[in-house]
């Protein structure tokens, strides 16, 4: 895909984040969509392309009252929205539509109008994983981490520091769910969830949503907000079964999507001013730093423990507080994208001074899928 | 009221040989006749070279502990926490999820790379699960 041909011209989260028991899941989608439309100075009737995940495009398009000529229902977990951005940019460039709305929302905490997840007993997951006691992401996502730690010499204290540093970012963010400072001891003494991970190394469970509006770079300059350009993109999938990953030393989906985006953007790692790595659990930033090529995996734990990703550090990472401290409704990728857009607009609560390039890396399922978007505010 | 039961697999045509095997006390894998790739989970073609000429064979049932979590909460129906969810790397190459029996469910007892051997546990008269225990000797 060509660089900087498409831009984000509207971006917003739901009016509230956290516990929102008075809104159904589709209403949360609509709240985010209307906020993004207002942000872009548009009407819903201006939208001719629509993408969403979990809820179907037909469900949400009808609820919102829009008539799209291009839709994308790619639903590969929490990074679905990175894939939507990539697909939307291609569709706009190909002339299939002009103005794309992407929505996410999840009543992850209150479970209002949210369909429960179900693993069919005759699916491969149902036959070869469910019988052995996996029960939701906390019992599945951390399964690779002990092998990763042994191979790369990562310590429990370093993995605790991921949560400590992200709480430092969250403290700067009025909308973050958890803002009180924590220590490595707090993390390592918090309730055990699935060894080796404890409560403070697992993402929050909240309600909320977000929406993005994309259009061509040529049109973007006529919108009220500072355009945020799509510089590079990548995507891939590996397997829905965490047990069948090619290796636990890295993520194949990360290693395909991330470098693809860097190549397309034509940038080096030293050019990155701001980084988001979807942190459903504390090991994901370490996988991401290694798999995206910032450094060998062996150095990732020390890099974070030494403070390089904290406020004032040389590689600001997960500056909204991340899924560990900001919010996590179940599919966090949209919130990572929102933070990248805020940083590129220069309006983030914990703004990185003069940030010009932001890398936003997402995961779907338990390392099942991945999407990477590289943004810039300079054309 | 009956206690909630462990999730039970429902075989499909291409996995039936695996579940017939566990019921007969055998861990059955597939090997590609064209490229000799051994793979899991079952499917009637080789995911490495796409050949449809594949054979079913009885694996040794030996392997080692590749990774695991010890799940505390939430617990799956039929499980009493804390319990380990393990990934076993079979001597033939493929990995599979399982549980470790005859072993304390603790980080001290569960050492990565420890040798394991298959043990079969019948859930009912149709389904037997392949579990693993620390290898003897």
Interface residues (C-beta under 8 A of the other chain):
Chain A: X119 X120 X121 X122 X124 X126 X127 X128 X129 X130 X131 X132 X133 X134 X135 X136 X138 X139 X140 X142 X143 X144 X145 X146 X147 X150 X191 X192 X193 X194 X195 X196 X197 X241 X243 X244 X248
Chain B: X6 X7 X8 X9 X10 X11 X12 X15 X40 X41 X66 X67 X68 X69 X70 X71 X72 X73 X74 X75 X76 X77 X78 X79 X82 X83 X85 X86 X87 X95 X96 X97 X98 X99 X107 X112 X123 X129
